[in-house]
Amino acid sequence: MRIKCGWRWCFVVSCLIVACTEKKKDFVPDEVVQMDVVGGSIGEVLDTVVYLPLELSESAALSRVHKLWADDSLYFLADFNYSKIAVYAHDGKLKYVLDKRGHGQGEYLEIRNFTVDGDRLYTIDNFQHQIHIYGKNTGTYVESKPADVIASDIVAFGKDGFLLAAIPNGQAWAVEQPKNLVFRTDGDFKVKDAYFPYEEAYCEPLSRYSYFSATDSSVIFGSFRFDGLMEIMKSGKQAAHSVLMDLKHPIPEGLRAKTESYDGSLPYEFVAQTPVVCRQYWFVEVTKDKKSECYVYDRHAGKLYGNDGQATDRMAFIVGSDGTHFIGYVPDKAYYEELVKFGLHKADSLTEERLEQGGSALVLYRMK
């Protein structure tokens, strides 16, 4: 495959060539968020918390929700363990379940990740080296297209284009491919550009459920390469803006490729998932002392908010955003009761009844 490197990103790329070989490069971010300087409680920027009970259905049973995508009419809840996507209307009614494992037409061997763009749902199947395409409103199979790269995540980017994340996790690629973390493709998933190169030995010891978070104007990309994110603008010159989440006890550069740096046996902190975007807010999850700490960063105010240990409006386990709300998922009654003890708002009686019946619910955090 022939690839040209995006010249507009050359400065950013040069900052990010830090591989498992641990050849130290100076990284000068465009923006720094001091994660140990918390300026207030998350409740200060939280408007309302609303529960949305989801329609009961055995076919929609999920082991957990790894990723949620929302558009103006639907919620897409993905369970990558089951390779299943349950799709709900905004009133909680089940629309359909994409659960088509197999070798036939329209079937797949896995859902490694997915995205939605226009009236189409796109899923990654690395076993078959294809992107499967379905109608987003019904789940009806449309077509499959070969993928140039083995991908970890996908997001629409620009007119009729996509970004694919391809994160090495310590095993050789089944098919040789260029050593870049992100690829830009056309609508047929043919690679047109490649960004963020890495060296031969580079690997990330952990996987993330999502490597992208999108807004109308930009795409957020994050990995374990460094504690932070790259904001990639969709229009204009497609410039990238680098943001460092400056932690008090970060993993030293020479140990970022070591599994023990992340398993709690060493006293390090790290950004656990790619930040989720909701308007000017970023939801950031940091792992420290084997525990998850959640923060909301207001870009307009340049202020970081944390969970107040005494408050009853705490936020945790965000799986997506619809542009107005951060969205969490409650799989069952026991999980809900633990979250309430943690500081989550209590649900209404209808939601509690649904959970008692074995159902699940979304938690919609509307931001001010």
C-alpha positions as CSV (number, residue, x, y, z in Angstrom):
1,M,0.0,0.0,0.0
2,R,1.3,3.4,-0.9
3,I,1.0,6.1,1.8
4,K,2.1,9.6,1.9
5,C,2.6,11.3,5.3
6,G,0.5,14.3,6.2
7,W,2.9,17.1,6.1
8,R,0.7,19.3,8.2
9,W,1.1,16.9,11.1
10,C,4.9,16.6,10.8
11,F,5.6,18.7,14.0
12,V,3.0,16.7,16.0
13,V,4.2,13.4,14.7
14,S,7.8,14.2,15.5
15,C,6.8,14.9,19.1
16,L,5.1,11.5,19.4
17,I,7.9,9.1,18.2
18,V,8.4,7.5,21.6
19,A,8.6,3.7,21.1
20,C,9.1,0.6,23.3
21,T,12.7,1.0,22.6
22,E,12.4,4.0,24.9
23,K,14.4,6.4,22.8
24,K,13.4,9.6,24.6
25,K,12.1,12.5,22.5
26,D,11.1,15.9,23.7
27,F,7.4,16.3,23.7
28,V,6.2,19.9,23.8
29,P,2.4,19.9,24.0
30,D,0.2,22.7,22.8
31,E,-1.8,22.6,26.0
32,V,-1.2,21.2,29.5
33,V,-3.9,20.2,32.0
34,Q,-2.6,20.0,35.6
35,M,-4.5,16.9,36.8
36,D,-3.5,17.5,40.5
37,V,-5.1,21.0,40.5
38,V,-8.8,20.4,41.0
39,G,-10.7,23.6,41.0
40,G,-14.2,22.4,42.0
41,S,-16.7,19.6,42.2
42,I,-18.3,18.0,39.1
43,G,-21.6,19.0,40.5
44,E,-20.8,22.7,39.8
45,V,-21.0,22.0,36.0
46,L,-23.7,19.4,36.1
47,D,-27.2,20.6,35.3
48,T,-29.4,17.5,35.6
49,V,-29.1,13.7,35.9
50,V,-31.8,11.7,34.2
51,Y,-32.3,7.9,34.0
52,L,-33.5,6.2,30.8
53,P,-34.8,2.7,31.4
54,L,-34.1,0.4,28.4
55,E,-36.7,-2.0,27.0
56,L,-36.3,-5.5,28.4
57,S,-35.3,-8.1,25.8
58,E,-33.3,-11.3,26.1
59,S,-31.8,-10.7,22.6
60,A,-30.3,-7.4,23.8
61,A,-28.6,-8.8,26.9
62,L,-25.0,-7.5,27.1
63,S,-22.1,-8.6,29.3
64,R,-21.2,-4.9,29.5
65,V,-21.2,-1.8,27.4
66,H,-17.7,-1.1,26.1
67,K,-18.7,1.8,23.9
68,L,-21.8,4.0,23.3
69,W,-22.5,6.0,20.2
70,A,-25.4,8.5,20.0
71,D,-26.9,10.4,17.2
72,D,-30.1,12.5,16.9
73,S,-32.4,9.5,17.2
74,L,-30.6,6.4,18.4
75,Y,-28.3,5.0,21.0
76,F,-25.8,2.3,19.9
77,L,-24.6,0.1,22.8
78,A,-21.7,-2.2,21.9
79,D,-20.5,-5.3,23.8
80,F,-17.2,-6.3,22.2
81,N,-17.1,-9.5,24.3
82,Y,-20.3,-10.8,22.6
83,S,-19.6,-8.9,19.3
84,K,-23.1,-7.4,19.6
85,I,-24.6,-4.0,19.2
86,A,-28.0,-3.2,20.8
87,V,-29.7,-0.1,19.3
88,Y,-32.3,1.9,21.2
89,A,-34.5,4.9,20.3
90,H,-34.2,7.9,22.6
91,D,-37.3,6.8,24.5
92,G,-35.6,3.6,25.5
93,K,-37.4,1.3,23.0
94,L,-35.3,-1.4,21.4
95,K,-35.0,-0.9,17.7
96,Y,-32.9,-3.9,16.8
97,V,-29.9,-6.0,17.8
98,L,-26.9,-6.5,15.5
99,D,-25.8,-10.1,16.4
100,K,-24.8,-11.9,13.3
101,R,-21.7,-14.0,14.0
102,G,-21.0,-16.4,11.2
103,H,-19.4,-16.9,7.7
104,G,-22.4,-16.0,5.6
105,Q,-23.3,-12.8,3.7
106,G,-23.8,-10.0,6.2
107,E,-22.3,-12.0,9.0
108,Y,-19.0,-11.3,10.8
109,L,-16.5,-13.1,13.0
110,E,-16.1,-10.2,15.4
111,I,-17.0,-6.6,16.1
112,R,-13.7,-5.1,17.1
113,N,-15.2,-1.6,17.0
114,F,-17.8,0.5,15.2
115,T,-19.0,3.9,14.2
116,V,-22.0,5.6,12.7
117,D,-22.1,8.1,9.9
118,G,-25.1,9.4,8.0
119,D,-27.5,6.5,7.6
120,R,-24.9,3.8,7.9
121,L,-23.4,1.7,10.7
122,Y,-19.8,0.5,10.2
123,T,-18.2,-2.3,12.0
124,I,-14.6,-3.6,12.0
125,D,-14.0,-7.3,11.5
126,N,-10.2,-7.9,11.6
127,F,-10.6,-11.7,11.2
128,Q,-12.1,-11.2,7.8
129,H,-10.1,-8.0,7.1
130,Q,-13.3,-6.2,6.3
131,I,-15.5,-3.3,7.2
132,H,-19.1,-4.4,7.3
133,I,-21.8,-1.8,6.6
134,Y,-25.4,-1.9,7.8
135,G,-28.3,0.5,7.7
136,K,-28.2,2.3,11.0
137,N,-32.0,2.4,11.4
138,T,-32.7,-1.3,10.9
139,G,-29.4,-3.1,11.0
140,T,-30.0,-4.4,7.5
141,Y,-26.8,-5.5,5.8
142,V,-25.7,-3.3,3.0
143,E,-22.2,-4.4,1.9
144,S,-18.7,-5.2,3.1
145,K,-15.4,-3.6,2.0
146,P,-11.9,-4.8,2.4
147,A,-9.8,-2.9,4.9
148,D,-6.2,-2.0,4.1
149,V,-5.2,-2.2,7.8
150,I,-6.0,-4.2,10.9
151,A,-7.8,-1.5,13.0
152,S,-8.6,-0.9,16.6
153,D,-11.2,1.8,16.1
154,I,-12.9,3.8,13.4
155,V,-14.5,7.2,13.1
156,A,-15.9,9.3,10.2
157,F,-13.6,12.1,9.2
158,G,-14.3,14.8,6.6
159,K,-16.4,14.2,3.5
160,D,-16.7,10.5,2.7
161,G,-13.6,9.6,4.7
162,F,-12.6,7.9,7.9
163,L,-9.8,7.6,10.5
164,L,-8.7,4.2,11.6
165,A,-6.6,3.6,14.7
166,A,-4.2,0.7,14.6
167,I,-2.6,0.1,18.0
168,P,0.0,-2.6,18.4
169,N,-0.6,-4.6,21.6
170,G,2.5,-6.8,21.7
171,Q,1.6,-9.3,19.0
172,A,2.7,-9.1,15.4
173,W,0.2,-7.9,12.8
174,A,-1.4,-10.8,11.0
175,V,-0.8,-8.8,7.8
176,E,2.2,-6.6,7.4
177,Q,1.2,-2.9,7.5
178,P,2.8,0.5,7.9
179,K,3.9,1.3,11.5
180,N,1.5,4.2,12.2
181,L,-1.1,4.6,14.9
182,V,-3.7,6.4,12.8
183,F,-4.6,6.1,9.1
184,R,-6.9,8.3,7.0
185,T,-8.9,6.5,4.4
186,D,-11.4,7.3,1.7
187,G,-15.0,5.9,1.6
188,D,-13.7,2.6,0.3
189,F,-11.2,2.3,3.2
190,K,-8.2,2.7,1.0
191,V,-5.5,4.4,2.9
192,K,-4.7,8.0,1.8
193,D,-2.5,9.2,4.6
194,A,-0.9,7.9,7.8
195,Y,0.0,9.7,11.0
196,F,1.9,9.1,14.3
197,P,4.6,6.6,13.2
198,Y,6.2,4.3,15.7
199,E,9.4,2.2,15.8
200,E,9.6,-1.5,15.2
201,A,9.5,-2.6,18.8
202,Y,6.7,-0.3,19.9
203,C,3.7,-1.8,21.7
204,E,1.0,-0.8,24.2
205,P,0.5,-3.4,26.9
206,L,-3.2,-2.6,27.4
207,S,-6.1,-2.1,24.9
208,R,-8.7,0.6,25.1
209,Y,-12.3,0.2,24.1
210,S,-12.2,3.4,22.2
211,Y,-9.4,5.4,20.7
212,F,-11.5,8.1,19.2
213,S,-14.1,10.6,20.5
214,A,-15.8,12.9,18.0
215,T,-17.5,16.3,17.9
216,D,-19.0,18.1,14.9
217,S,-15.7,19.9,14.3
218,S,-12.9,17.6,15.5
219,V,-11.9,14.1,16.4
220,I,-10.1,13.3,19.7
221,F,-7.5,10.5,19.5
222,G,-5.8,9.0,22.6
223,S,-3.7,6.0,23.4
224,F,-1.3,4.8,26.0
225,R,1.5,6.5,24.0
226,F,1.2,9.4,26.4
227,D,-1.2,10.8,29.0
228,G,-3.3,13.1,27.0
229,L,-4.9,13.4,23.6
230,M,-4.6,14.8,20.1
231,E,-7.5,16.9,18.8
232,I,-7.7,16.6,15.0
233,M,-9.7,19.3,13.3
234,K,-12.0,18.0,10.5
235,S,-11.9,21.2,8.4
236,G,-9.3,23.6,7.1
237,K,-5.8,22.3,7.2
238,Q,-6.8,19.3,9.5
239,A,-4.4,20.6,12.1
240,A,-3.7,18.6,15.3
241,H,-3.7,20.1,18.8
242,S,-1.8,18.2,21.4
243,V,-2.9,18.1,25.1
244,L,-0.9,16.7,28.0
245,M,-2.8,15.5,31.1
246,D,0.0,16.3,33.6
247,L,-0.2,13.7,36.4
248,K,1.5,13.9,39.8
249,H,3.0,10.4,39.5
250,P,3.1,9.5,35.8
251,I,4.6,6.3,34.4
252,P,8.2,7.1,33.6
253,E,9.0,7.1,29.9
254,G,11.2,4.1,30.1
255,L,8.4,2.0,31.7
256,R,5.4,2.8,29.6
257,A,5.6,-0.4,27.7
258,K,5.8,-2.6,30.8
259,T,2.6,-4.3,32.0
260,E,3.5,-3.9,35.6
261,S,3.4,-0.1,35.2
262,Y,-0.4,-0.5,34.8
263,D,-1.4,-3.4,37.1
264,G,-1.1,-1.5,40.4
265,S,2.1,-3.1,41.5
266,L,3.9,0.2,41.0
267,P,2.7,3.6,42.3
268,Y,2.0,5.2,39.0
269,E,-1.0,7.1,37.6
270,F,-2.2,7.0,34.0
271,V,-5.1,8.1,31.8
272,A,-7.1,4.9,31.5
273,Q,-9.4,5.7,28.5
274,T,-9.6,8.2,25.7
275,P,-11.3,11.3,27.1
276,V,-15.0,11.6,26.1
277,V,-16.1,14.9,24.7
278,C,-19.4,16.8,25.5
279,R,-19.4,20.3,24.2
280,Q,-16.5,22.1,25.9
281,Y,-16.1,19.4,28.5
282,W,-13.8,16.4,28.6
283,F,-14.5,13.4,30.8
284,V,-11.1,12.0,31.9
285,E,-10.6,8.8,33.8
286,V,-7.4,8.3,35.7
287,T,-6.2,5.1,37.3
288,K,-4.3,5.5,40.5
289,D,-3.7,3.0,43.4
290,K,-5.8,0.4,41.5
291,K,-8.8,2.8,41.6
292,S,-10.5,4.9,39.0
293,E,-10.7,8.7,39.6
294,C,-13.0,10.7,37.3
295,Y,-12.6,14.3,36.3
296,V,-14.3,16.8,34.0
297,Y,-12.2,19.5,32.3
298,D,-13.9,22.6,31.1
299,R,-11.9,23.9,28.2
300,H,-13.5,27.3,28.1
301,A,-12.8,28.0,31.7
302,G,-9.5,26.1,31.8
303,K,-10.7,24.4,35.0
304,L,-10.7,20.9,36.3
305,Y,-13.5,19.4,38.3
306,G,-13.4,16.2,40.4
307,N,-15.8,14.0,42.3
308,D,-16.6,15.4,45.8
309,G,-16.4,12.5,48.3
310,Q,-19.4,14.0,50.2
311,A,-21.6,14.9,47.2
312,T,-24.6,13.0,45.8
313,D,-24.0,14.1,42.2
314,R,-20.9,12.2,41.4
315,M,-20.1,10.9,37.9
316,A,-18.5,7.6,36.9
317,F,-18.2,5.0,34.2
318,I,-19.1,7.2,31.2
319,V,-19.3,5.2,28.0
320,G,-20.2,7.9,25.5
321,S,-21.8,11.3,24.8
322,D,-24.6,12.7,22.7
323,G,-23.2,16.2,22.5
324,T,-25.4,17.4,25.3
325,H,-25.0,14.7,27.9
326,F,-22.3,12.4,29.2
327,I,-23.9,9.0,29.2
328,G,-23.3,6.2,31.7
329,Y,-24.8,2.6,31.7
330,V,-26.3,0.7,34.6
331,P,-26.5,-3.0,33.8
332,D,-28.5,-4.2,36.7
333,K,-29.9,-3.5,40.2
334,A,-26.9,-4.6,42.2
335,Y,-24.6,-2.4,40.1
336,Y,-27.0,0.5,40.6
337,E,-27.1,0.1,44.3
338,E,-23.3,0.2,44.5
339,L,-23.2,3.4,42.4
340,V,-25.8,5.0,44.7
341,K,-23.5,4.2,47.6
342,F,-20.7,5.8,45.6
343,G,-22.6,9.0,45.3
344,L,-24.8,8.6,42.1
345,H,-28.2,10.2,42.0
346,K,-31.0,7.9,42.9
347,A,-33.2,6.9,40.0
348,D,-37.0,7.4,39.6
349,S,-39.4,4.6,40.6
350,L,-39.9,3.5,37.0
351,T,-36.2,2.9,36.5
352,E,-35.8,1.2,39.8
353,E,-38.7,-1.1,38.9
354,R,-37.1,-1.9,35.5
355,L,-33.8,-2.7,37.2
356,E,-35.6,-4.9,39.7
357,Q,-37.1,-6.8,36.7
358,G,-33.6,-7.6,35.4
359,G,-33.4,-4.6,33.0
360,S,-30.8,-1.9,32.5
361,A,-30.7,1.8,32.1
362,L,-28.7,4.7,30.7
363,V,-27.7,7.7,32.9
364,L,-27.8,11.0,31.1
365,Y,-25.7,13.7,32.7
366,R,-26.7,17.1,31.2
367,M,-23.9,19.6,31.4
368,K,-24.5,23.3,32.1
